[in-house]
Amino acid sequence: MKEETNTTGDVPFYKIGTFGKEPDAFISTELYAKFKKKYPYPKVGDILISAAGTIGRLVIFDGSPAYFQDSNIVWVANGEEKVSNAFLFHCYENTRWTTENTTIARLYNDNLRSLRLVAPSLPEQKKIAAFLGAVDAKIAALRARVLGLQTYKRGLMQSLFSQTLRFTQPDGTAFPEWEEKRLGEVATRCKAKNGDLQYMRVLTNSAAQGVVDQGSYFDKDIANAENLGGYYIVKLGDFVYNPRISVTAPVGPIKRNDVGDGVMSPLYTVFRFKEANTDFFNTFFETTFWHDYMKSVANYGARHDRMAISMGDFMDMPLPFPHPEEQAKIVEALSAMDAKISAVQAQVDRMQDFKKGLLQQMFV
């Protein structure tokens, strides 16, 4: 029961949303011992499978104390006489699960019972699993490197924008102190409407992907020709603020439009810098340095879980203005980090494609 879990505790309790990730709920050691004795429990090496929502997500149980959301996370009690769990894991990876036509995709016992596998001898299974395991280890190491570089970049950004780390001029002398200007001084709000429907490309702004085509972000179109006339025109290089009407508002993402001209919902705020290094400010808006200001001027609505910010307060947002040459150096340093991250991520993608090809060839 929900009341039996806590945000901290002795034994992780994995729900469907945290399965294979970091737990956000815990149960007591006593409750864990009671459940483990009373109900079926996986053995070390068993393959746990997400059976609801995002189905088919796999975790090999390592024996660490943990409990799992009933019916949503399942496993096959495989005796390994004919098929080893290590080999079965890769069989599951290469399976396209056919689920019932329900609102939420779900795996049922029959889905697992009806799965047909072709397995070689146990010695060959061992060789295949060891080889694919080595590929997995390589992918995991590359992913860890991506995370490490991303963490390093965040630390570098923190140091640069807090000015604890400063660049110097070519002659070794310090750059001038940073100025501070208001957003409204250096940028203008863009409010041009798509009156004659000259633009039909609909864009959206997400925290993870930035400004993207609506069709690549949403499962279905939420805009059509009937309402595009009221949408704002967004030009290449414009910045877009997504107010995110939720508990995280007013700190929604501010992203530069790097995909091309289009239109966006009037719920977004679009602004354009007059004369500025937009690469520098594109990086600045990736930091959290502007969040405190946004929270300080936010107005709470009738529902205290939502916040809004007036346009006047938004355009009064303070922005840092280093010397133009120091701005360029900051952009160069962070762009170099982005290039490293992209290069390693490309290696991850190539290794994943390589493994996908192996699976298709080995299991046909």
C-alpha positions in Angstrom: 0.0 0.0 0.0 1.1 3.6 -0.6 1.1 4.3 3.1 3.7 1.5 3.6 6.2 3.3 1.4 8.5 6.3 2.2 10.8 8.5 0.2 13.7 7.2 2.2 14.3 3.9 3.9 16.0 0.5 3.9 14.8 -1.4 0.9 14.0 0.2 -2.6 10.5 -0.4 -3.9 10.5 -0.2 -7.7 7.4 1.0 -9.5 6.8 0.8 -13.2 8.1 4.4 -13.6 11.4 3.8 -11.7 12.1 0.3 -12.9 15.6 0.1 -14.2 16.3 3.6 -12.8 16.7 5.3 -9.4 14.0 4.4 -6.9 11.8 7.1 -5.4 10.1 4.9 -2.8 11.3 2.5 0.0 9.8 0.0 2.4 11.0 -1.2 5.8 13.2 -4.2 6.3 10.5 -5.9 8.2 7.9 -5.5 5.5 10.5 -6.6 2.9 11.2 -9.8 4.9 7.4 -10.5 5.3 6.7 -10.1 1.5 9.8 -12.1 0.5 8.6 -15.0 2.7 4.9 -14.8 1.7 5.1 -14.2 -2.0 7.2 -15.4 -5.0 10.6 -13.6 -5.3 13.2 -13.7 -8.1 16.5 -15.4 -7.8 19.8 -13.9 -8.8 20.0 -13.9 -12.6 16.3 -13.8 -13.2 15.1 -11.3 -15.9 12.6 -8.8 -14.6 10.3 -7.5 -17.3 8.1 -4.3 -17.3 4.6 -5.6 -18.1 2.7 -2.3 -18.2 3.2 1.1 -19.8 6.5 0.9 -21.5 6.6 -2.9 -21.9 9.6 -5.1 -22.3 12.1 -3.1 -20.3 14.6 -5.6 -18.9 16.6 -5.8 -15.7 18.8 -8.7 -14.6 18.1 -9.2 -10.9 21.4 -9.0 -9.0 20.1 -10.2 -5.6 20.3 -6.8 -3.9 17.4 -6.3 -1.5 14.5 -4.7 -3.4 10.8 -5.2 -4.0 8.7 -4.6 -7.1 5.2 -3.4 -8.0 2.9 -6.4 -8.2 1.8 -7.5 -11.7 3.5 -4.5 -13.4 7.0 -6.1 -13.0 7.2 -9.8 -13.7 9.7 -12.5 -14.4 9.8 -16.1 -15.7 11.0 -18.6 -13.1 13.4 -20.3 -15.6 15.2 -23.4 -14.3 17.9 -22.9 -17.0 17.9 -26.6 -18.0 17.3 -25.7 -21.6 17.8 -22.0 -21.9 20.2 -19.9 -19.7 18.9 -16.7 -18.3 21.9 -14.9 -19.9 20.8 -16.1 -23.3 17.1 -15.5 -22.6 17.8 -11.9 -21.8 19.0 -11.3 -25.4 16.0 -13.3 -26.7 13.7 -10.9 -24.9 15.7 -8.0 -26.3 15.0 -9.2 -29.8 11.3 -9.8 -29.2 8.5 -7.6 -30.5 5.8 -8.0 -27.9 2.2 -8.4 -29.2 -0.1 -7.0 -26.5 -3.8 -6.7 -26.1 -5.6 -3.7 -27.5 -6.0 -1.9 -24.2 -5.6 1.7 -23.3 -2.3 0.9 -21.5 -0.1 -1.7 -23.2 0.3 -4.7 -20.9 2.0 -8.1 -21.0 -0.1 -11.0 -19.9 1.0 -14.6 -18.9 -0.2 -15.8 -22.3 2.1 -13.4 -24.1 5.0 -15.0 -22.3 3.7 -18.6 -22.6 3.2 -18.3 -26.4 6.7 -16.8 -27.1 8.6 -19.3 -29.3 12.4 -19.4 -28.9 15.0 -21.1 -31.0 17.9 -22.0 -28.7 21.3 -23.6 -29.6 23.1 -25.9 -27.1 23.9 -24.5 -23.7 27.6 -24.1 -24.5 26.8 -22.0 -27.6 24.3 -20.0 -25.6 27.1 -19.2 -23.2 29.3 -18.0 -26.0 26.6 -15.8 -27.5 25.6 -14.3 -24.2 29.3 -13.6 -23.3 29.9 -11.9 -26.6 26.8 -9.8 -26.5 27.5 -9.1 -22.8 30.9 -7.6 -23.9 29.1 -5.4 -26.3 26.7 -4.3 -23.6 29.6 -3.5 -21.3 31.1 -1.3 -24.0 27.8 0.5 -24.5 27.5 1.0 -20.8 31.0 2.4 -20.5 30.4 4.9 -23.4 27.1 6.0 -21.8 28.9 6.5 -18.5 31.5 8.6 -20.3 28.6 10.7 -21.8 27.2 11.3 -18.4 30.6 12.2 -17.0 31.2 14.8 -19.8 27.7 16.2 -19.2 28.4 16.5 -15.5 31.8 18.2 -16.2 30.0 20.6 -18.6 27.5 21.6 -16.0 30.3 22.2 -13.5 32.2 24.3 -16.1 29.0 26.4 -16.8 28.5 27.0 -13.1 32.1 28.2 -12.7 32.0 30.4 -15.8 28.7 32.1 -15.1 29.4 32.5 -11.4 32.7 34.1 -12.5 34.8 31.9 -10.3 36.6 30.9 -13.5 37.5 33.8 -15.8 39.3 34.0 -19.1 42.0 36.6 -19.7 42.8 38.7 -22.7 45.6 37.7 -25.1 48.1 39.9 -23.3 47.3 38.1 -20.0 45.3 41.0 -18.4 41.8 40.6 -17.0 38.7 41.4 -19.0 36.5 44.2 -17.7 33.9 43.4 -15.0 30.7 42.0 -16.3 27.8 44.4 -16.9 24.1 43.6 -16.3 21.3 44.6 -18.6 17.6 43.9 -18.7 16.2 41.5 -21.3 13.9 44.3 -22.6 17.0 46.6 -23.2 18.6 44.1 -25.6 15.7 42.1 -27.0 12.2 42.7 -28.4 9.2 40.6 -28.0 7.9 39.1 -31.3 4.1 39.2 -31.5 3.5 39.0 -35.3 0.5 36.7 -36.0 0.3 34.3 -38.8 -2.6 36.3 -40.3 -2.5 35.2 -43.9 -1.4 31.6 -43.1 1.9 32.1 -44.8 3.5 29.6 -42.4 2.1 26.1 -41.9 5.0 24.6 -40.0 4.1 24.3 -36.4 6.8 24.3 -33.8 6.9 23.5 -30.1 9.5 23.9 -27.3 10.5 21.2 -24.9 13.0 21.2 -22.1 14.7 18.0 -23.5 14.7 18.7 -27.2 14.4 22.4 -27.5 12.5 23.9 -30.4 11.3 21.1 -32.7 8.6 20.3 -35.2 5.3 19.6 -33.5 4.9 16.4 -35.5 8.1 14.9 -34.1 7.2 15.7 -30.5 3.5 15.0 -30.1 1.7 11.8 -31.1 -1.0 13.8 -32.9 -1.4 17.3 -34.2 -2.8 19.7 -31.7 -3.0 22.6 -34.2 -4.6 22.8 -37.6 -5.3 25.4 -40.3 -8.3 26.7 -38.4 -6.3 28.1 -35.5 -2.9 28.7 -37.1 -3.9 32.3 -37.9 -3.6 33.2 -34.2 -0.2 31.6 -33.8 3.0 33.7 -33.5 5.5 33.7 -36.3 8.9 32.4 -35.1 12.0 33.1 -37.2 15.2 31.2 -37.2 17.4 32.5 -34.3 14.4 33.7 -32.2 14.2 32.6 -28.6 11.1 30.9 -27.2 10.0 30.7 -23.6 7.7 27.9 -22.6 5.8 29.0 -19.4 5.0 25.4 -18.4 1.8 25.9 -16.5 2.6 23.4 -13.7 4.4 23.1 -10.4 7.6 24.0 -12.2 6.3 27.3 -13.6 7.5 29.9 -14.2 10.8 28.2 -14.8 10.1 26.7 -18.2 12.7 26.2 -20.9 14.0 29.1 -22.9 15.4 27.8 -26.2 16.7 29.2 -29.4 14.9 28.3 -32.6 17.6 26.5 -34.7 15.2 24.5 -36.9 13.8 27.3 -39.2 10.8 29.6 -39.6 7.4 28.5 -38.4 4.6 29.3 -36.0 4.0 28.6 -32.3 1.1 28.7 -30.0 0.4 32.2 -28.4 0.9 30.5 -25.0 4.7 30.8 -25.7 6.7 34.0 -25.4 8.9 34.7 -28.4 11.7 37.3 -28.3 14.6 38.4 -30.5 17.9 39.9 -29.6 18.7 43.2 -31.3 22.5 42.9 -31.2 24.1 40.2 -29.1 26.0 37.0 -29.2 23.0 34.7 -29.3 25.3 31.7 -28.8 26.3 33.1 -25.5 22.7 33.6 -24.3 21.7 30.3 -25.7 24.2 28.8 -23.3 23.2 31.1 -20.4 19.6 29.9 -20.6 20.8 26.4 -20.2 22.0 27.3 -16.7 19.9 27.9 -13.6 21.2 31.4 -12.9 18.0 33.1 -14.1 15.7 30.8 -12.2 15.8 32.6 -8.9 14.7 35.9 -10.6 11.7 34.1 -12.3 10.6 32.6 -9.0 11.0 36.0 -7.2 8.5 37.8 -9.5 6.1 34.9 -10.0 2.4 35.4 -9.1 0.5 32.5 -7.5 -2.9 31.9 -8.9 -6.0 30.6 -7.1 -4.4 27.2 -7.2 -1.2 27.4 -5.2 0.5 24.7 -7.3 0.6 27.1 -10.3 2.6 30.2 -10.9 2.5 32.9 -13.6 4.8 35.8 -14.5 3.8 39.1 -16.1 5.3 40.1 -19.5 6.7 43.2 -17.9 8.5 41.1 -15.2 9.7 38.7 -17.9 11.3 41.4 -20.0 12.9 42.9 -16.9 14.9 39.7 -16.4 18.6 40.6 -15.6 21.2 39.2 -18.1 25.0 39.1 -17.7 27.0 41.0 -20.3 30.7 40.1 -20.3 33.1 41.8 -22.7 32.3 40.5 -26.3 35.7 38.7 -26.5 35.1 37.0 -23.2 31.6 36.0 -24.4 33.2 34.4 -27.4 35.7 32.5 -25.3 33.0 31.1 -23.1 31.0 30.0 -26.1 34.1 28.4 -27.6 34.9 26.4 -24.4 31.3 25.1 -24.0 31.0 24.3 -27.7 34.2 22.2 -27.4 32.5 20.3 -24.6 29.4 19.8 -26.7 31.5 18.5 -29.5 33.1 15.9 -27.2 29.7 14.8 -25.8 28.3 14.5 -29.3 31.3 12.5 -30.5 30.9 10.0 -27.6 27.1 9.8 -28.1 27.7 9.0 -31.7 29.9 6.1 -30.6 27.0 4.9 -28.4 24.6 5.1 -31.3 27.0 3.2 -33.5 27.5 0.5 -30.9 23.7 0.2 -30.4 23.2 -0.2 -34.2 26.0 -2.8 -34.2 24.3 -4.8 -31.5 21.0 -4.5 -33.2 22.5 -6.0 -36.3 24.1 -8.8 -34.3 20.8 -9.7 -32.7 19.0 -9.8 -36.0 21.7 -12.0 -37.5 22.2 -14.3 -34.5 18.5 -14.9 -33.7 17.2 -15.5 -37.3 
